[in-house]
C-alpha cells in the first residue's frame, strides 16, 4: 500500500524485485544505482547469493506530480534462496509493484516456477490476492545459448499476459525498460490510492 507523506506532499511506493536465486535481481538494481550515484544502495550478502533482506534504493524520479503529490519510489530486492522465505515475506509486505526476474536458462525453469509459486503463497499469507498484485516480468539472461523461448516463458510463468521485458541485466539490457514498466504500474497504484484516501476536493489541490 502506498504511503502518504503529508508534510512533503509525497506519495511513496515500493517496487520489489523477486525471483529465483542468482537470477539477476541485484544486478538490475546495481545498474539502476549506477545512474543515480546521489542515492545509496544497501547491499548485504548471503552464502551463495549477494542479497539478504533486500537491496534498497530510494529514487526520486522526477515523475510528474499526481494530483499535486510527488511520487517517491523505493526499489528493493529479496533473497531468492529457499531458506530466506521470512525475509522475502517481510519485504513483499510493503510491495506495491512486483518485478519477477526469471532465469532464461532451461535448467532453471523449475526454480522459476518455485519462486513464482512462493511469491503467490507469501502474498496469500498476508491476505493479498496474487491475481490483483501489479506485476512485471523480466526474462533475464537472454544471451544464453539455448535460452528458453519467450513464448514458452510466457506460457509457463505469465499466462495472464502481464507486461514482460527481455533482458541481459548483466549488460544493462532491458533493465530500464523493466523499470519503466514497473513505474507505470506504480503510478497507477498511486493514483488509485490517492483517489480512495483523499476527499475529491483535496485530491485535486
C-alpha contacts under 8 A as a table, 3 or more apart, distances in Angstrom:
res1	aa1	res2	aa2	distance
1	X	13	X	7.41
1	X	94	X	6.53
1	X	95	X	7.11
1	X	96	X	5.79
1	X	193	X	7.80
2	X	11	X	6.50
2	X	12	X	5.56
2	X	13	X	4.88
2	X	14	X	7.50
2	X	96	X	6.71
2	X	189	X	7.67
2	X	190	X	6.40
2	X	193	X	6.90
3	X	11	X	5.63
3	X	12	X	5.03
3	X	13	X	6.66
4	X	9	X	7.30
4	X	10	X	5.99
4	X	11	X	4.59
4	X	12	X	6.34
5	X	8	X	5.74
5	X	9	X	5.70
5	X	10	X	5.03
5	X	11	X	6.05
5	X	12	X	7.36
6	X	9	X	4.64
6	X	10	X	6.48
7	X	10	X	7.89
9	X	68	X	7.60
9	X	69	X	5.23
9	X	70	X	6.44
10	X	69	X	5.18
10	X	70	X	4.63
10	X	71	X	5.85
10	X	72	X	6.53
11	X	69	X	6.28
11	X	70	X	6.12
11	X	71	X	5.14
11	X	72	X	6.01
11	X	190	X	7.00
12	X	71	X	6.03
12	X	72	X	4.59
12	X	73	X	5.78
12	X	74	X	7.47
13	X	71	X	7.50
13	X	72	X	6.31
13	X	73	X	5.09
13	X	74	X	6.30
13	X	95	X	7.64
13	X	96	X	6.09
13	X	186	X	6.66
13	X	190	X	7.27
14	X	73	X	5.72
14	X	74	X	4.68
14	X	75	X	5.87
14	X	76	X	7.39
14	X	94	X	6.66
14	X	95	X	5.24
14	X	96	X	5.41
14	X	97	X	6.66
14	X	186	X	7.85
15	X	73	X	7.26
15	X	74	X	6.19
15	X	75	X	4.95
15	X	76	X	6.36
15	X	95	X	5.79
15	X	96	X	6.02
15	X	97	X	4.80
15	X	98	X	5.82
15	X	99	X	7.12
15	X	182	X	7.15
15	X	186	X	7.52
16	X	75	X	5.88
16	X	76	X	4.78
16	X	77	X	5.38
16	X	78	X	7.43
16	X	91	X	7.50
16	X	92	X	6.79
16	X	95	X	5.74
16	X	96	X	7.79
16	X	97	X	6.36
16	X	98	X	4.99
16	X	99	X	6.04
17	X	25	X	5.87
17	X	75	X	7.64
17	X	76	X	6.11
17	X	77	X	4.45
17	X	78	X	6.53
17	X	98	X	5.95
17	X	99	X	4.62
17	X	100	X	5.95
17	X	101	X	6.82
18	X	25	X	6.67
18	X	77	X	6.06
18	X	78	X	5.77
18	X	79	X	7.72
18	X	80	X	7.06
18	X	98	X	6.98
18	X	99	X	6.06
18	X	100	X	4.96
18	X	101	X	6.10
18	X	115	X	7.86
18	X	119	X	7.86
19	X	23	X	6.56
19	X	25	X	7.19
19	X	80	X	5.95
19	X	100	X	5.29
19	X	101	X	5.01
19	X	102	X	5.97
19	X	112	X	6.66
19	X	115	X	5.46
19	X	116	X	6.86
20	X	23	X	5.50
20	X	80	X	4.78
20	X	81	X	6.95
20	X	101	X	7.53
20	X	102	X	6.95
20	X	103	X	7.37
20	X	111	X	5.78
20	X	112	X	5.68
20	X	114	X	7.83
20	X	115	X	5.38
21	X	49	X	6.71
21	X	79	X	6.68
21	X	80	X	3.98
21	X	81	X	5.27
22	X	25	X	7.36
22	X	49	X	6.09
22	X	50	X	7.92
22	X	80	X	7.29
23	X	101	X	6.42
23	X	102	X	6.32
23	X	103	X	5.21
23	X	140	X	7.27
24	X	27	X	5.00
24	X	28	X	6.25
24	X	101	X	6.58
24	X	103	X	7.74
24	X	140	X	6.96
24	X	169	X	6.50
24	X	170	X	7.55
25	X	28	X	5.38
25	X	29	X	6.76
25	X	77	X	6.17
25	X	78	X	7.88
25	X	101	X	6.25
26	X	29	X	5.17
26	X	30	X	6.15
26	X	50	X	7.21
26	X	51	X	6.92
26	X	55	X	7.07
26	X	77	X	6.62
27	X	30	X	5.10
27	X	31	X	6.42
27	X	169	X	6.19
27	X	170	X	6.10
28	X	31	X	5.41
28	X	32	X	6.46
28	X	169	X	5.79
28	X	170	X	7.63
28	X	172	X	7.43
28	X	175	X	5.78
29	X	32	X	4.99
29	X	33	X	5.95
29	X	55	X	7.47
29	X	57	X	7.70
29	X	75	X	7.55
29	X	76	X	7.86
29	X	77	X	7.90
30	X	33	X	5.00
30	X	34	X	6.16
31	X	34	X	5.16
31	X	35	X	6.87
31	X	172	X	6.28
31	X	175	X	7.31
32	X	35	X	5.45
32	X	36	X	6.78
32	X	175	X	7.58
32	X	176	X	7.38
33	X	36	X	5.05
33	X	37	X	6.23
33	X	39	X	7.18
33	X	40	X	7.56
33	X	41	X	6.77
33	X	57	X	7.08
34	X	37	X	5.76
36	X	39	X	5.83
36	X	59	X	7.74
37	X	40	X	7.07
39	X	57	X	6.74
39	X	58	X	6.69
39	X	59	X	7.08
40	X	56	X	7.96
40	X	57	X	6.31
40	X	58	X	7.74
41	X	55	X	6.22
41	X	56	X	5.36
41	X	57	X	4.93
42	X	55	X	5.37
42	X	56	X	5.59
42	X	57	X	7.36
43	X	50	X	7.53
43	X	51	X	6.38
43	X	52	X	7.62
43	X	54	X	7.19
43	X	55	X	5.10
43	X	56	X	7.54
44	X	50	X	6.40
44	X	51	X	5.24
44	X	52	X	5.39
44	X	53	X	7.55
44	X	54	X	7.64
44	X	55	X	7.38
45	X	49	X	6.35
45	X	50	X	4.25
45	X	51	X	4.85
45	X	52	X	5.78
46	X	49	X	5.29
46	X	50	X	5.71
46	X	51	X	6.03
46	X	52	X	5.95
47	X	50	X	7.71
49	X	79	X	7.48
49	X	81	X	7.92
50	X	79	X	7.94
51	X	54	X	5.98
51	X	55	X	6.76
51	X	77	X	7.53
51	X	78	X	6.69
51	X	79	X	5.25
52	X	55	X	7.67
52	X	78	X	6.56
52	X	79	X	5.25
52	X	87	X	7.41
53	X	77	X	7.66
53	X	78	X	5.86
53	X	79	X	6.57
53	X	87	X	5.39
53	X	88	X	7.12
53	X	91	X	7.11
54	X	76	X	5.32
54	X	77	X	4.46
54	X	78	X	4.61
54	X	79	X	6.73
54	X	91	X	7.15
55	X	75	X	7.45
55	X	76	X	4.94
55	X	77	X	5.29
55	X	78	X	7.40
56	X	74	X	6.79
56	X	75	X	5.61
56	X	76	X	4.67
56	X	77	X	7.31
57	X	74	X	5.61
57	X	75	X	5.07
57	X	76	X	6.58
58	X	72	X	7.53
58	X	73	X	5.94
58	X	74	X	4.29
58	X	75	X	6.32
59	X	72	X	6.50
59	X	73	X	5.28
59	X	74	X	5.91
59	X	75	X	7.58
60	X	71	X	7.19
60	X	72	X	5.11
60	X	73	X	6.18
61	X	71	X	7.60
61	X	72	X	7.02
61	X	73	X	7.24
62	X	71	X	7.69
63	X	70	X	7.43
63	X	71	X	6.51
64	X	70	X	7.16
64	X	71	X	7.75
65	X	68	X	5.16
65	X	69	X	5.05
65	X	70	X	4.61
65	X	71	X	6.46
66	X	69	X	4.99
66	X	70	X	6.40
66	X	71	X	7.20
66	X	190	X	7.85
66	X	191	X	6.72
67	X	203	X	5.87
67	X	204	X	5.24
67	X	205	X	6.68
68	X	203	X	7.80
68	X	204	X	7.12
68	X	205	X	6.32
71	X	187	X	7.70
71	X	190	X	7.94
76	X	91	X	7.69
77	X	91	X	7.93
78	X	87	X	7.07
78	X	88	X	5.35
78	X	91	X	6.84
79	X	84	X	6.35
79	X	87	X	7.30
79	X	88	X	6.54
80	X	84	X	7.12
80	X	88	X	7.87
80	X	115	X	7.34
81	X	84	X	5.81
81	X	85	X	7.77
82	X	85	X	6.18
84	X	87	X	5.39
84	X	88	X	6.41
85	X	88	X	5.03
85	X	89	X	6.10
86	X	89	X	5.12
86	X	90	X	6.26
87	X	90	X	5.16
87	X	91	X	6.43
88	X	91	X	5.37
88	X	92	X	5.96
89	X	92	X	5.10
89	X	93	X	6.10
89	X	122	X	5.83
89	X	123	X	7.68
90	X	93	X	5.43
90	X	94	X	7.60
91	X	94	X	5.93
91	X	95	X	6.98
92	X	95	X	4.98
92	X	122	X	7.90
92	X	123	X	7.43
93	X	123	X	7.54
93	X	126	X	7.11
95	X	98	X	6.49
96	X	133	X	7.63
96	X	134	X	7.02
96	X	186	X	6.61
96	X	189	X	7.13
97	X	133	X	6.96
97	X	134	X	5.00
97	X	135	X	5.66
97	X	136	X	7.77
97	X	182	X	6.55
97	X	185	X	6.82
97	X	186	X	6.12
98	X	133	X	7.47
98	X	134	X	6.27
98	X	135	X	4.66
98	X	136	X	6.37
98	X	182	X	7.73
99	X	135	X	5.65
99	X	136	X	4.76
99	X	137	X	5.73
99	X	138	X	7.02
99	X	178	X	7.98
99	X	182	X	7.06
100	X	116	X	7.69
100	X	135	X	7.16
100	X	136	X	6.23
100	X	137	X	4.83
100	X	138	X	6.06
101	X	137	X	6.11
101	X	138	X	4.79
101	X	139	X	6.19
101	X	140	X	6.42
102	X	112	X	5.89
102	X	137	X	7.20
102	X	138	X	6.02
102	X	139	X	5.02
102	X	140	X	5.81
103	X	108	X	6.25
103	X	109	X	7.30
103	X	112	X	6.73
103	X	139	X	6.32
103	X	140	X	5.35
103	X	141	X	6.23
104	X	108	X	7.17
104	X	109	X	7.54
104	X	139	X	6.16
104	X	140	X	5.82
104	X	141	X	5.52
104	X	142	X	6.10
104	X	144	X	7.46
104	X	147	X	5.18
104	X	148	X	5.30
104	X	153	X	7.94
105	X	108	X	5.32
105	X	109	X	7.07
105	X	141	X	7.21
105	X	144	X	6.83
105	X	146	X	7.38
105	X	147	X	5.33
105	X	148	X	6.31
106	X	109	X	5.62
106	X	146	X	7.27
106	X	147	X	6.23
106	X	148	X	5.50
107	X	110	X	7.45
108	X	111	X	5.08
108	X	112	X	6.23
109	X	112	X	4.94
109	X	113	X	6.25
110	X	113	X	5.13
110	X	114	X	6.09
111	X	114	X	5.07
111	X	115	X	6.06
112	X	115	X	5.19
112	X	116	X	6.18
112	X	157	X	7.88
113	X	116	X	5.12
113	X	117	X	6.07
113	X	156	X	7.90
113	X	157	X	6.91
114	X	117	X	5.13
114	X	118	X	5.98
115	X	118	X	4.95
115	X	119	X	6.27
116	X	119	X	5.19
116	X	120	X	6.42
116	X	157	X	7.58
117	X	120	X	5.12
117	X	121	X	6.15
118	X	121	X	5.00
118	X	122	X	6.11
119	X	122	X	5.16
119	X	123	X	6.13
120	X	123	X	5.19
120	X	124	X	6.12
120	X	130	X	5.44
121	X	124	X	5.14
121	X	125	X	6.15
122	X	125	X	4.99
122	X	126	X	6.51
123	X	126	X	5.12
123	X	127	X	6.56
123	X	128	X	5.17
123	X	129	X	6.71
123	X	130	X	6.19
124	X	127	X	5.00
124	X	128	X	5.03
124	X	129	X	5.96
124	X	130	X	6.80
125	X	128	X	7.30
128	X	132	X	7.91
128	X	133	X	7.79
129	X	132	X	5.40
129	X	133	X	6.58
130	X	133	X	5.10
134	X	185	X	6.60
135	X	162	X	6.53
135	X	163	X	7.46
135	X	182	X	7.43
135	X	185	X	7.98
136	X	162	X	6.05
136	X	163	X	5.10
136	X	164	X	5.83
136	X	165	X	7.97
136	X	178	X	7.27
136	X	181	X	6.87
136	X	182	X	6.17
137	X	158	X	7.64
137	X	162	X	7.03
137	X	163	X	6.20
137	X	164	X	4.50
137	X	165	X	6.34
137	X	178	X	7.83
138	X	164	X	5.57
138	X	165	X	4.81
138	X	166	X	5.88
138	X	167	X	6.58
138	X	174	X	7.99
138	X	178	X	6.55
139	X	142	X	7.01
139	X	150	X	7.55
139	X	153	X	7.70
139	X	164	X	7.19
139	X	165	X	6.07
139	X	166	X	4.77
139	X	167	X	5.83
140	X	166	X	6.12
140	X	167	X	4.60
140	X	168	X	5.41
140	X	169	X	6.39
141	X	144	X	5.84
141	X	147	X	7.58
141	X	167	X	6.25
141	X	168	X	4.81
141	X	169	X	6.99
142	X	147	X	6.00
142	X	166	X	6.69
142	X	167	X	5.99
142	X	168	X	5.75
143	X	147	X	7.22
143	X	168	X	6.46
144	X	147	X	5.24
148	X	152	X	6.61
148	X	153	X	6.73
149	X	152	X	5.29
149	X	153	X	6.43
150	X	153	X	4.98
150	X	154	X	6.07
150	X	166	X	7.92
151	X	154	X	5.06
151	X	155	X	6.18
152	X	155	X	5.05
152	X	156	X	6.03
153	X	156	X	5.17
153	X	157	X	5.65
153	X	158	X	7.04
154	X	157	X	5.45
154	X	158	X	4.59
154	X	159	X	5.90
154	X	161	X	7.35
155	X	158	X	5.91
155	X	159	X	5.14
156	X	159	X	6.75
158	X	161	X	5.61
158	X	162	X	6.45
159	X	162	X	7.98
161	X	164	X	7.92
163	X	181	X	7.01
164	X	178	X	7.69
165	X	174	X	6.47
165	X	177	X	6.99
165	X	178	X	5.96
166	X	174	X	6.09
167	X	172	X	7.80
167	X	173	X	5.19
167	X	174	X	4.29
167	X	175	X	6.70
168	X	171	X	5.69
168	X	172	X	6.35
168	X	173	X	4.89
168	X	174	X	6.49
168	X	175	X	7.89
169	X	172	X	4.65
169	X	173	X	5.42
169	X	174	X	6.50
169	X	175	X	5.84
170	X	173	X	7.53
172	X	175	X	5.48
172	X	176	X	7.82
173	X	176	X	7.78
174	X	177	X	5.01
174	X	178	X	5.97
175	X	178	X	5.31
175	X	179	X	6.39
176	X	179	X	4.79
176	X	180	X	5.92
177	X	180	X	5.05
177	X	181	X	6.44
178	X	181	X	5.27
178	X	182	X	6.30
179	X	182	X	4.97
179	X	183	X	5.98
180	X	183	X	5.11
180	X	184	X	6.28
181	X	184	X	5.22
181	X	185	X	6.57
182	X	185	X	5.19
182	X	186	X	6.14
183	X	186	X	4.80
183	X	187	X	6.11
184	X	187	X	5.23
184	X	188	X	6.40
185	X	188	X	5.01
185	X	189	X	6.23
186	X	189	X	5.04
186	X	190	X	6.11
187	X	190	X	4.93
187	X	191	X	6.14
188	X	191	X	5.20
188	X	192	X	6.23
189	X	192	X	5.08
189	X	193	X	6.14
190	X	193	X	5.13
190	X	194	X	6.10
191	X	194	X	5.17
191	X	195	X	6.15
192	X	195	X	5.24
192	X	196	X	6.43
193	X	196	X	5.16
193	X	197	X	5.85
194	X	197	X	5.03
194	X	198	X	5.70
194	X	203	X	6.75
195	X	198	X	5.88
195	X	199	X	7.45
195	X	200	X	7.09
195	X	203	X	6.78
196	X	199	X	7.68
198	X	202	X	6.08
198	X	203	X	5.58
199	X	202	X	5.38
199	X	203	X	6.13
200	X	203	X	5.16
200	X	204	X	6.63
201	X	204	X	5.58
201	X	205	X	6.79
202	X	205	X	5.39
